[in-house]
Structure formats: C-alpha cells, structure tokens
Amino acid sequence: MTNATQNPNEAGQHLTDDTEYRIERLRHRLAHGEIAELGLRIEARANAVIVSGTVATSECREEIVHLVQEELAGLPVRLDVTVAPAPVDAKPLVEEL
C-alpha cells in the first residue's frame, strides 16, 4: 500500500480480475463492521485502487488502514484518508450521569 505521495507502480503490482469483487468486500466490511464508515470513496483506477475521504478520528483511520491491508493485499493502493479537524468549540465526549 502506498501513501498519496508514493508511486503505486514501484513494486510492480497490478490490478487483478477480482479487484472489483475485493473492493465490494471492503465496502461491505466498512459499512457493516464496527466502524460503520460510509463516507469513503473506493475505486479502481488504471494503476491502483484509490481509497479517499475524511473520517472523524485517527482510530477510525487506523482501522480503515487495517481493513484495506487485509482486503486488498497484493494490490497497489493509494490511501488518501484524512482525519477531520475537531471544531474549535468542541466539548469532550463525556457522558454525564
């Protein structure tokens, strides 16, 4: 897997016949898994699978990276997933009882 600044073709990897199937499995796991992430864009391009979007937390991003590595292992991937900045007036997520 590569970051947005790296060339996905450097490792000599290429997309396979089952790339679309694997992308759909990743989408399903993201949507129906613990993180329930629907806001990412995942698409096969000529030389790589592009995963892009913005998520709420760095923990969510880390889980996405893990799932991408599992589902798209062996494929060139360009990961461009960023963490949304917290609003200036954001209060801590603490539940008062």
C-alpha positions as CSV (number, residue, x, y, z in Angstrom):
1,M,0.0,0.0,0.0
2,T,1.3,3.5,-0.8
3,N,0.6,6.9,0.6
4,A,-0.6,9.6,-1.7
5,T,2.9,10.8,-2.4
6,Q,4.3,7.4,-3.5
7,N,4.1,5.8,-6.9
8,P,1.9,2.6,-6.7
9,N,3.8,1.0,-9.6
10,E,7.2,1.0,-8.0
11,A,6.6,-2.5,-6.5
12,G,5.5,-3.9,-9.9
13,Q,2.0,-4.7,-8.6
14,H,-1.1,-4.5,-10.8
15,L,-4.9,-4.8,-10.6
16,T,-6.3,-8.3,-11.0
17,D,-9.5,-9.7,-12.4
18,D,-11.1,-9.9,-8.9
19,T,-10.3,-6.3,-8.0
20,E,-13.9,-5.1,-8.2
21,Y,-15.1,-8.0,-6.0
22,R,-12.4,-7.3,-3.4
23,I,-13.4,-3.6,-3.4
24,E,-17.0,-4.5,-2.8
25,R,-16.0,-6.8,0.1
26,L,-14.0,-3.9,1.6
27,R,-17.0,-1.6,1.2
28,H,-19.3,-4.1,2.9
29,R,-16.8,-4.6,5.8
30,L,-16.5,-0.8,6.2
31,A,-20.3,-0.2,6.2
32,H,-21.4,-3.2,8.3
33,G,-18.4,-3.5,10.6
34,E,-17.7,-1.9,13.9
35,I,-16.7,1.5,12.4
36,A,-19.8,1.7,10.1
37,E,-18.0,4.0,7.7
38,L,-19.9,5.0,4.7
39,G,-18.1,8.2,3.7
40,L,-15.1,6.8,1.9
41,R,-14.7,6.7,-1.9
42,I,-13.1,3.4,-3.1
43,E,-12.4,3.0,-6.8
44,A,-10.2,1.1,-9.2
45,R,-8.2,3.3,-11.5
46,A,-5.7,2.3,-14.2
47,N,-2.8,1.5,-11.9
48,A,-4.1,1.4,-8.4
49,V,-7.1,1.2,-6.1
50,I,-7.8,4.7,-4.6
51,V,-9.2,5.0,-1.1
52,S,-10.1,8.5,-0.2
53,G,-12.2,10.5,2.2
54,T,-12.3,12.1,5.7
55,V,-13.0,10.3,8.9
56,A,-13.8,11.5,12.5
57,T,-10.9,10.0,14.4
58,S,-7.3,8.7,14.0
59,E,-8.5,5.4,15.5
60,C,-11.1,5.1,12.7
61,R,-8.4,5.8,10.1
62,E,-6.1,3.2,11.6
63,E,-9.0,0.6,11.5
64,I,-9.6,1.5,7.8
65,V,-5.9,1.1,7.0
66,H,-6.0,-2.4,8.7
67,L,-9.1,-3.4,6.7
68,V,-7.6,-2.1,3.4
69,Q,-4.5,-4.1,4.0
70,E,-6.5,-7.3,4.7
71,E,-8.9,-7.0,1.8
72,L,-6.6,-5.5,-0.9
73,A,-3.4,-7.3,0.0
74,G,-1.2,-7.6,-3.1
75,L,-2.9,-4.8,-5.0
76,P,-1.4,-1.3,-5.5
77,V,-3.4,1.0,-3.2
78,R,-3.3,4.8,-2.9
79,L,-4.6,5.7,0.5
80,D,-5.8,9.3,0.9
81,V,-7.8,9.2,4.1
82,T,-7.6,12.2,6.4
83,V,-8.9,12.9,9.9
84,A,-11.3,15.8,10.2
85,P,-10.2,18.6,12.5
86,A,-12.1,19.0,15.7
87,P,-14.3,22.1,15.8
88,V,-12.9,24.9,17.9
89,D,-15.9,24.9,20.3
90,A,-16.0,21.1,20.6
91,K,-16.6,19.7,24.0
92,P,-15.1,16.4,25.2
93,L,-17.2,13.3,24.6
94,V,-18.1,12.7,28.2
95,E,-21.5,11.4,29.3
96,E,-22.9,12.9,32.4
97,L,-24.9,10.6,34.6
